[in-house]
């Protein structure tokens, strides 16, 4: 599951949020992945958390209310 974030140079990056180990706020936000790779992004930890929540919410809505959630008669 991917979320789109912005690197400090303005380029976009999509990361798998299940692979995030830690998010730390310094001057910019540093995201450390479970493979020990780090990314510096402009979004705050709160903004990243909201992006993750929104993505999970959309997936759950699809599972519950979409084709997967419909009962077969």
C-alpha positions as CSV (number, residue, x, y, z in Angstrom):
1,X,0.0,0.0,0.0
2,X,1.5,3.2,-1.1
3,X,1.3,6.8,-0.1
4,X,2.7,9.7,-2.0
5,X,5.1,12.0,-0.2
6,X,7.3,14.9,-1.3
7,X,11.1,14.9,-1.0
8,X,12.8,18.1,0.0
9,X,13.8,18.8,-3.6
10,X,10.1,18.8,-4.6
11,X,10.1,15.4,-6.3
12,X,7.4,12.9,-5.4
13,X,8.0,9.5,-3.9
14,X,5.6,6.6,-3.2
15,X,6.4,4.5,-0.2
16,X,4.9,1.4,1.2
17,X,3.6,2.5,4.6
18,X,3.7,-1.0,6.0
19,X,7.5,-0.8,5.7
20,X,7.8,2.3,7.8
21,X,9.7,1.7,11.0
22,X,9.9,5.3,12.4
23,X,8.9,8.8,11.5
24,X,10.9,11.6,13.2
25,X,10.4,15.3,12.9
26,X,13.5,17.5,12.8
27,X,13.9,20.4,10.4
28,X,12.2,18.2,7.9
29,X,10.6,14.8,8.5
30,X,12.8,11.7,8.4
31,X,11.2,8.4,7.6
32,X,13.2,5.2,8.3
33,X,12.1,2.0,6.7
34,X,12.5,-1.4,8.1
35,X,15.3,-2.1,5.7
36,X,17.2,0.9,7.3
37,X,16.8,3.1,4.2
38,X,15.8,6.7,5.2
39,X,13.9,9.3,3.3
40,X,13.6,13.1,4.1
41,X,10.2,14.5,3.2
42,X,8.4,17.8,3.6
43,X,5.2,16.4,5.1
44,X,4.8,16.4,8.9
45,X,4.4,13.2,10.9
46,X,0.7,14.2,11.4
47,X,0.2,14.6,7.6
48,X,1.8,11.2,7.0
49,X,-0.4,9.6,9.6
50,X,-3.5,11.2,7.9
51,X,-2.4,9.9,4.5
52,X,-2.0,6.4,6.0
53,X,-5.4,6.5,7.7
54,X,-7.1,7.7,4.5
55,X,-5.6,5.0,2.5
56,X,-6.6,2.3,5.0
57,X,-10.1,3.8,5.2
58,X,-10.5,3.6,1.4
59,X,-9.3,0.0,1.4
60,X,-11.7,-1.0,4.2
61,X,-14.6,0.8,2.5
62,X,-13.9,-1.1,-0.7
63,X,-13.7,-4.4,1.2
64,X,-16.9,-3.8,3.2
65,X,-19.0,-1.8,0.8
66,X,-17.5,-2.7,-2.6
67,X,-17.7,-5.9,-4.6
68,X,-16.1,-7.9,-1.7
69,X,-18.6,-6.7,0.8
70,X,-21.7,-7.7,-1.2
71,X,-23.5,-10.8,-0.2
72,X,-24.2,-13.3,-2.9
73,X,-27.8,-14.5,-3.1
